[in-house]
Amino acid sequence: MSTYEEIISVALALPPGARAMLAEHLLDGLNGEDQDRIDALWADEIERRIREVDEGKVTPVPGDQVMDRLRSRRSRK
C-alpha cells in the first residue's frame, strides 16, 4: 500500500485534465446519499437569488466590501 505522500506525488504528476477527473472522483466519494437533494436545493436557492437581483428586490454588494466588513468584525473580537 502506498503512503499518502506517494499518492499525492503521483496525483500531482498527472496532466491537469487527469487531476481534475481524479479530484471529481474523490469529491464524489465524500458525498452522502442526500447530496443530489442538497444540490437541487442549492440550485433552487441560486435561481431564487438571481431572480431577486434581476427584479431589483435586492442590491448586490461587491465582494471586496463584504470581505472588508467581515475583516472589520473579526478584528473587533
Secondary structure, DSSP 8 states (H G I E B T S, - for coil): ---HHHHHHHHHTS-HHHHHHHHHHHHHHH--TTHHHHHHHHHHHHHHHHHHHHTTSS----HHHHHHHHHHHHHH-
